[in-house]
Amino acid sequence: MEHDRTPTRAWVVHPDIKSDRDRRDPVSALAEGVSLAEALPDIEVIGSAVVRLPKAHAGMLFGSGKIDELKAQFHDEEVELVLIDGPVSPVQQRNLEKAWKVKILDRTGLILEIFSDRARTREGVLQVEMAALSYQRTRLVRAWTHLERQRGGLGFVGGPGETQIEADRRAIDEQLVRLRRQLDKVVKTRTLHRAARAKIPYPIVALVGYTNAGKSTLFNRLTGAEVMAKDMLFATLDPTMRRVQLPDGPEIILSDTVGFISDLPTELVAAFRATLEEVLAADVVVHVRDISHDETQNQAADVESILASLGVDDSRERLEVWNKLDLLDDEQAEARRQRAEREDGIHAISAISGEGLEDLLADITSQLRLIRHEDEITLTFAQGKQRAWLFDQDVVQSETQTEIGFELTVLWTETQKNRFAAL
């Protein structure tokens, strides 16, 4: 996207379909849709509306009366782009664009636009391109008139030739193959970096949570880093890692990850799995919630659902952080503090003011100690590197020298044990 042109005048519509199982409040869902749109610099949201529907119409999504009503409104407001906060089929998109004479973008397309605008690393860019192409491939269902014509053969093979839609789909498939090859090379590099990190004797603590829950603000507060932190959906996309010395505890690697969102496009769940690998490797997962948000419970459920789909099971050490106490009034904030105190593994904090961070860090230290277990290992005199690694990690409880080397009692985590094996 170019950022020096006049912003596109956009309108956001959230279809509230009675038969839909979407558990979100339609007003809150519309607000999130508007926030998504405002996350793009080239879009000016000039209006929004919840449109209640008894059911979705197969060809047009909305009924004819509502379509005429919205058409008049879009014409009067000189709307150029309509963002529909929900899924829109290719046929519905084509029909609505013809009826309203505007460009239509659904929730998936909008999120892809944001990711395309924000991706910075080579891997992130490639993954976004692949996700966008996969999405566009589903839009090639006679969405434009030029796709309906036949393109004649070149005489190599008899027959009527192929339709333009088939040629376009084949071109996308070929581009996807090229991108997968490039991504494979990048992923191999990441694998090497991850293997190198595995030799570093630091536990990994991963911050996860709904987008705009305050993960990056908390990350910056704990590490002194300058990761982009704004009141904006998907302010940060690429994962960031920093070393942090815990008070009265070990050094850790703290990882800030991409924010989750409800109805995350399936193309992006697959494409960004690699960026969430740090969560899968983490010793402790810290789920950061915006406790001031009206939909905080539903947001938490969406995060848990995505974590489960990634293979992060309940057996992993987990802490829950109720962030943004500073946005609540005194009575609400105190109620959250008292409830958090009564429940294990929950911390009420403000990443802005620093409230509650001392107790959170102490709990992370305790969690890391809880998941350690004792092992007896034997090293030869030639394994000086491994012995030094164990002492650097401060996991050696006792050591006895023998005729062939050393017998050690170590207290370590499963992750540390695996890293030791990789030395």
C-alpha positions as CSV (number, residue, x, y, z in Angstrom):
1,M,0.0,0.0,0.0
2,E,1.1,3.6,-0.7
3,H,1.0,5.9,2.2
4,D,1.1,9.3,0.5
5,R,-2.3,9.3,-1.1
6,T,-5.7,10.4,0.1
7,P,-7.1,7.9,2.6
8,T,-9.8,5.6,1.2
9,R,-13.2,6.4,2.6
10,A,-14.5,3.2,4.3
11,W,-17.6,2.0,6.0
12,V,-17.6,-1.0,8.4
13,V,-20.5,-3.4,8.6
14,H,-20.9,-6.2,11.1
15,P,-23.6,-8.7,10.1
16,D,-25.4,-9.9,13.2
17,I,-26.8,-13.2,12.0
18,K,-29.2,-14.9,14.4
19,S,-28.3,-18.4,13.2
20,D,-24.6,-17.6,13.7
21,R,-22.9,-19.2,16.7
22,D,-20.6,-16.2,17.1
23,R,-20.7,-15.6,20.9
24,R,-19.4,-12.0,20.6
25,D,-21.6,-9.1,21.5
26,P,-22.4,-7.4,18.1
27,V,-21.6,-3.9,19.3
28,S,-18.2,-5.0,20.7
29,A,-17.6,-7.0,17.5
30,L,-18.3,-3.9,15.4
31,A,-15.9,-1.9,17.5
32,E,-13.2,-4.5,16.9
33,G,-13.9,-4.4,13.2
34,V,-13.5,-0.6,13.2
35,S,-10.3,-0.9,15.2
36,L,-9.0,-3.4,12.6
37,A,-9.8,-1.0,9.8
38,E,-8.2,1.9,11.6
39,A,-5.0,-0.2,12.0
40,L,-4.4,0.5,8.3
41,P,-2.9,4.0,7.6
42,D,-4.6,4.4,4.2
43,I,-8.2,3.9,5.4
44,E,-10.4,6.6,6.9
45,V,-13.5,5.0,8.6
46,I,-16.4,7.4,8.1
47,G,-19.1,5.2,9.4
48,S,-20.1,1.8,10.8
49,A,-23.2,-0.2,11.5
50,V,-24.5,-3.5,12.9
51,V,-26.9,-5.1,10.4
52,R,-29.1,-7.6,12.1
53,L,-30.2,-10.5,9.9
54,P,-32.5,-13.5,10.5
55,K,-30.2,-15.5,8.2
56,A,-27.5,-14.9,5.6
57,H,-28.7,-14.7,2.0
58,A,-26.7,-17.1,-0.2
59,G,-26.2,-14.7,-3.1
60,M,-26.0,-11.3,-1.6
61,L,-25.6,-11.9,2.2
62,F,-28.1,-9.1,3.0
63,G,-31.7,-8.8,1.9
64,S,-32.7,-6.6,-1.0
65,G,-34.2,-3.9,1.2
66,K,-31.1,-3.5,3.3
67,I,-28.9,-3.5,0.2
68,D,-30.9,-0.6,-1.3
69,E,-30.8,1.3,2.0
70,L,-27.1,0.8,2.4
71,K,-26.5,1.7,-1.3
72,A,-28.1,5.1,-0.8
73,Q,-26.1,5.7,2.4
74,F,-22.8,4.7,0.7
75,H,-23.6,7.0,-2.2
76,D,-24.4,10.0,0.0
77,E,-21.2,9.5,2.0
78,E,-19.0,8.9,-1.1
79,V,-17.9,5.5,0.4
80,E,-15.2,3.8,-1.7
81,L,-14.6,0.7,0.4
82,V,-17.0,-1.4,2.5
83,L,-15.4,-3.7,5.2
84,I,-17.7,-6.5,6.2
85,D,-16.7,-7.9,9.6
86,G,-17.3,-11.5,8.8
87,P,-16.9,-14.1,6.1
88,V,-18.1,-13.2,2.6
89,S,-18.2,-15.8,-0.2
90,P,-16.7,-14.9,-3.6
91,V,-20.2,-14.8,-5.2
92,Q,-21.5,-12.5,-2.4
93,Q,-18.5,-10.3,-2.9
94,R,-19.0,-10.0,-6.6
95,N,-22.7,-9.3,-6.3
96,L,-22.3,-6.7,-3.5
97,E,-19.6,-4.9,-5.5
98,K,-21.9,-4.7,-8.5
99,A,-24.9,-3.5,-6.4
100,W,-23.0,-0.9,-4.4
101,K,-20.4,0.1,-6.9
102,V,-17.7,-0.1,-4.2
103,K,-14.8,-2.4,-3.3
104,I,-15.7,-5.1,-0.8
105,L,-13.3,-6.5,1.8
106,D,-14.2,-9.2,4.3
107,R,-12.7,-9.8,7.7
108,T,-10.1,-12.3,6.3
109,G,-9.1,-9.9,3.6
110,L,-8.7,-7.0,6.0
111,I,-6.5,-9.0,8.4
112,L,-4.4,-10.1,5.5
113,E,-4.0,-6.4,4.5
114,I,-2.9,-5.5,8.1
115,F,-0.4,-8.4,8.2
116,S,1.0,-7.4,4.8
117,D,1.5,-3.8,6.0
118,R,3.2,-4.9,9.2
119,A,5.3,-7.9,8.4
120,R,9.0,-7.0,8.7
121,T,11.1,-10.2,8.8
122,R,11.7,-12.2,5.6
123,E,9.8,-15.1,7.0
124,G,6.9,-12.9,7.9
125,V,6.7,-11.4,4.5
126,L,6.8,-14.8,2.8
127,Q,4.1,-16.2,5.1
128,V,1.8,-13.2,4.4
129,E,2.3,-13.5,0.7
130,M,1.4,-17.2,0.8
131,A,-1.7,-16.6,2.9
132,A,-2.8,-13.8,0.6
133,L,-2.4,-16.0,-2.5
134,S,-4.3,-18.8,-0.8
135,Y,-7.1,-16.4,-0.1
136,Q,-7.1,-14.9,-3.6
137,R,-7.3,-18.4,-5.1
138,T,-10.7,-18.8,-3.5
139,R,-11.8,-15.5,-4.9
140,L,-11.3,-16.7,-8.5
141,V,-14.9,-18.0,-8.8
142,R,-15.9,-15.9,-11.8
143,A,-15.5,-12.8,-9.7
144,W,-14.7,-10.6,-12.7
145,T,-16.0,-10.8,-16.3
146,H,-12.6,-11.3,-17.9
147,L,-12.3,-14.6,-16.2
148,E,-15.2,-16.0,-18.1
149,R,-13.6,-15.9,-21.5
150,Q,-11.7,-18.8,-23.1
151,R,-8.0,-18.5,-23.9
152,G,-7.2,-20.6,-27.0
153,G,-4.5,-23.2,-27.0
154,L,-1.1,-22.7,-28.8
155,G,-1.4,-25.8,-31.0
156,F,0.6,-28.1,-28.7
157,V,-2.5,-30.0,-27.6
158,G,-5.9,-30.1,-29.3
159,G,-9.0,-29.0,-27.5
160,P,-10.8,-25.8,-26.7
161,G,-8.0,-24.3,-24.5
162,E,-8.4,-23.2,-20.9
163,T,-10.5,-20.6,-19.3
164,Q,-8.8,-17.5,-17.9
165,I,-9.9,-18.5,-14.4
166,E,-8.0,-21.8,-14.8
167,A,-4.9,-19.9,-16.1
168,D,-5.1,-17.5,-13.2
169,R,-5.4,-20.3,-10.7
170,R,-2.5,-22.1,-12.2
171,A,-0.4,-19.0,-12.0
172,I,-1.2,-18.6,-8.3
173,D,-0.4,-22.3,-7.7
174,E,3.0,-21.8,-9.4
175,Q,3.7,-18.7,-7.3
176,L,2.7,-20.6,-4.1
177,V,5.3,-23.3,-5.0
178,R,8.0,-20.7,-5.5
179,L,7.1,-19.1,-2.2
180,R,7.1,-22.4,-0.3
181,R,10.6,-23.1,-1.6
182,Q,11.8,-19.7,-0.4
183,L,10.1,-20.2,2.9
184,D,11.7,-23.6,3.4
185,K,15.1,-22.0,3.1
186,V,14.2,-19.4,5.7
187,V,12.7,-22.0,8.0
188,K,15.9,-24.0,7.8
189,T,17.8,-20.9,8.9
190,R,15.4,-20.5,11.8
191,T,15.9,-24.1,12.7
192,L,19.6,-23.6,12.9
193,H,19.1,-20.4,15.1
194,R,16.7,-22.4,17.3
195,A,19.3,-25.2,17.7
196,A,21.9,-22.6,18.7
197,R,19.5,-21.1,21.2
198,A,18.8,-24.6,22.6
199,K,22.5,-24.6,23.8
200,I,21.9,-21.4,25.8
201,P,21.0,-22.5,29.3
202,Y,18.1,-20.1,29.8
203,P,14.5,-21.1,30.3
204,I,12.0,-19.5,27.8
205,V,9.0,-17.5,29.0
206,A,6.5,-16.7,26.3
207,L,3.9,-13.9,26.4
208,V,0.7,-14.7,24.5
209,G,-2.7,-13.0,24.4
210,Y,-5.3,-11.3,22.4
211,T,-4.1,-8.5,20.1
212,N,-3.9,-5.2,22.0
213,A,-3.9,-6.9,25.4
214,G,-0.7,-5.1,26.3
215,K,1.9,-7.8,25.7
216,S,4.4,-5.5,24.0
217,T,4.0,-2.9,26.7
218,L,4.7,-5.5,29.4
219,F,7.6,-6.9,27.3
220,N,9.1,-3.4,27.1
221,R,8.6,-2.8,30.8
222,L,10.4,-6.0,31.8
223,T,13.3,-5.9,29.2
224,G,13.9,-2.2,28.6
225,A,13.4,-2.9,24.9
226,E,11.6,-0.6,22.5
227,V,9.2,-2.9,20.7
228,M,6.4,-1.0,19.0
229,A,3.6,-0.7,21.6
230,K,0.5,1.2,20.5
231,D,-3.2,1.2,21.3
232,M,-3.8,-0.6,17.9
233,L,-4.6,-4.1,16.8
234,F,-1.6,-6.0,15.6
235,A,0.8,-3.3,16.5
236,T,3.5,-5.9,16.4
237,L,3.7,-9.0,14.3
238,D,7.2,-10.5,14.3
239,P,8.3,-12.3,17.5
240,T,10.9,-10.6,19.6
241,M,13.1,-12.2,22.2
242,R,15.3,-10.7,25.0
243,R,17.3,-11.9,28.0
244,V,15.9,-10.9,31.4
245,Q,17.5,-11.5,34.8
246,L,14.7,-12.4,37.2
247,P,15.0,-11.0,40.8
248,D,16.2,-13.9,43.0
249,G,15.9,-16.2,40.0
250,P,17.6,-17.3,36.8
251,E,18.2,-15.5,33.6
252,I,15.4,-16.2,31.2
253,I,14.6,-15.6,27.5
254,L,11.3,-13.5,27.3
255,S,9.4,-13.9,24.0
256,D,6.8,-11.5,22.7
257,T,4.5,-13.1,20.1
258,V,1.9,-12.0,17.6
259,G,-1.5,-11.2,19.1
260,F,-4.4,-13.5,18.5
261,I,-7.8,-12.5,17.4
262,S,-11.2,-14.2,17.0
263,D,-12.0,-15.8,13.6
264,L,-8.3,-15.6,12.7
265,P,-8.1,-16.6,9.0
266,T,-7.2,-20.3,8.6
267,E,-4.6,-19.3,6.1
268,L,-2.8,-17.2,8.7
269,V,-3.1,-19.9,11.4
270,A,-1.1,-22.2,9.2
271,A,1.2,-19.5,7.8
272,F,2.2,-18.1,11.2
273,R,2.6,-21.4,13.0
274,A,6.4,-21.0,12.7
275,T,6.3,-17.6,14.4
276,L,4.6,-19.2,17.4
277,E,7.2,-22.0,17.8
278,E,8.7,-20.1,20.7
279,V,5.4,-20.8,22.6
280,L,5.7,-24.5,21.9
281,A,9.3,-24.5,23.2
282,A,8.5,-22.3,26.3
283,D,8.9,-23.5,29.8
284,V,6.3,-21.1,31.1
285,V,3.4,-19.5,29.0
286,V,2.1,-16.2,30.3
287,H,-1.4,-15.4,29.0
288,V,-1.8,-11.6,29.0
289,R,-5.4,-10.4,29.1
290,D,-6.9,-6.9,28.8
291,I,-9.1,-7.1,31.9
292,S,-10.6,-3.7,31.2
293,H,-12.2,-4.9,27.9
294,D,-15.9,-5.8,27.9
295,E,-15.1,-9.0,25.9
296,T,-12.2,-10.1,28.0
297,Q,-13.8,-13.5,28.7
298,N,-14.5,-14.3,25.1
299,Q,-11.0,-13.0,24.1
300,A,-9.5,-15.4,26.6
301,A,-11.5,-18.3,25.2
302,D,-10.3,-17.4,21.7
303,V,-6.6,-17.4,22.9
304,E,-7.1,-20.8,24.6
305,S,-8.7,-22.3,21.5
306,I,-5.7,-21.2,19.3
307,L,-3.2,-22.4,21.9
308,A,-4.9,-25.8,21.9
309,S,-4.8,-25.9,18.1
310,L,-1.1,-25.2,18.2
311,G,-0.6,-28.2,20.6
312,V,0.0,-26.1,23.8
313,D,-1.8,-28.4,26.2
314,D,-2.9,-27.7,29.8
315,S,0.1,-29.6,31.2
316,R,2.4,-26.6,30.3
317,E,3.2,-24.3,33.1
318,R,0.8,-21.3,32.7
319,L,0.2,-18.0,34.3
320,E,-2.6,-15.6,33.6
321,V,-2.0,-11.8,33.8
322,W,-4.9,-9.4,34.1
323,N,-3.4,-6.3,32.5
324,K,-4.7,-2.7,32.3
325,L,-5.8,-2.2,35.8
326,D,-5.1,1.5,35.2
327,L,-8.0,1.7,32.8
328,L,-10.5,0.6,35.5
329,D,-12.1,2.7,38.1
330,D,-10.9,2.3,41.7
331,E,-13.7,-0.1,42.7
332,Q,-13.4,-2.3,39.7
333,A,-9.6,-2.5,40.0
334,E,-9.8,-3.4,43.7
335,A,-12.3,-6.2,42.9
336,R,-9.9,-7.6,40.3
337,R,-6.9,-7.4,42.7
338,Q,-8.8,-9.3,45.4
339,R,-10.1,-12.0,43.0
340,A,-6.6,-12.5,41.6
341,E,-5.2,-12.9,45.1
342,R,-7.7,-15.7,45.8
343,E,-6.8,-17.7,42.7
344,D,-3.4,-19.4,42.0
345,G,-1.6,-18.5,38.9
346,I,-3.4,-15.2,38.3
347,H,-1.9,-11.7,38.6
348,A,-3.6,-8.4,38.3
349,I,-1.2,-5.8,37.0
350,S,-0.7,-2.6,35.0
351,A,2.2,-2.8,32.5
352,I,1.9,1.0,32.3
353,S,2.4,1.8,36.0
354,G,4.3,-1.3,37.0
355,E,1.8,-2.4,39.6
356,G,1.9,-6.1,40.3
357,L,5.0,-6.9,38.3
358,E,7.2,-7.8,41.3
359,D,4.8,-10.5,42.3
360,L,4.5,-11.7,38.7
361,L,8.2,-12.1,38.3
362,A,8.5,-13.9,41.7
363,D,5.7,-16.4,40.5
364,I,7.6,-17.0,37.2
365,T,10.7,-17.8,39.3
366,S,8.6,-20.2,41.4
367,Q,7.1,-21.9,38.4
368,L,10.5,-22.5,36.9
369,R,11.7,-24.1,40.1
370,L,8.5,-26.2,40.4
371,I,9.1,-27.9,37.0
372,R,12.7,-28.9,37.8
373,H,13.5,-32.5,38.6
374,E,16.6,-34.3,39.9
375,D,18.8,-36.6,37.8
376,E,22.1,-38.5,38.2
377,I,24.5,-38.2,35.3
378,T,28.0,-39.4,34.6
379,L,30.6,-37.4,32.6
380,T,34.0,-38.4,31.4
381,F,37.1,-36.1,31.8
382,A,36.8,-35.3,28.1
383,Q,33.3,-33.8,28.6
384,G,34.6,-30.6,30.1
385,K,32.3,-28.5,27.9
386,Q,29.2,-30.3,29.1
387,R,30.4,-30.0,32.8
388,A,31.0,-26.3,32.3
389,W,27.5,-25.9,30.8
390,L,25.9,-27.5,33.8
391,F,27.7,-25.2,36.3
392,D,26.9,-22.1,34.2
393,Q,23.3,-23.1,34.4
394,D,23.6,-23.5,38.2
395,V,21.8,-26.9,38.2
396,V,24.6,-29.0,39.9
397,Q,23.5,-30.1,43.4
398,S,26.6,-32.3,44.1
399,E,29.6,-33.7,42.3
400,T,31.9,-36.6,43.0
401,Q,35.1,-37.3,41.0
402,T,35.7,-40.9,40.0
403,E,38.5,-42.8,38.1
404,I,36.9,-42.1,34.7
405,G,35.3,-38.6,35.3
406,F,32.5,-37.1,37.4
407,E,29.2,-38.3,38.9
408,L,26.8,-35.3,39.3
409,T,23.4,-34.8,40.8
410,V,21.5,-32.1,38.8
411,L,18.2,-30.3,39.4
412,W,16.9,-29.1,36.0
413,T,13.9,-28.7,33.8
414,E,13.0,-31.0,31.0
415,T,13.9,-28.3,28.5
416,Q,17.3,-27.9,30.0
417,K,17.8,-31.7,29.9
418,N,17.0,-31.6,26.2
419,R,19.4,-28.8,25.6
420,F,22.1,-30.6,27.5
421,A,21.6,-33.7,25.3
422,A,22.0,-31.4,22.2
423,L,25.5,-30.3,23.3
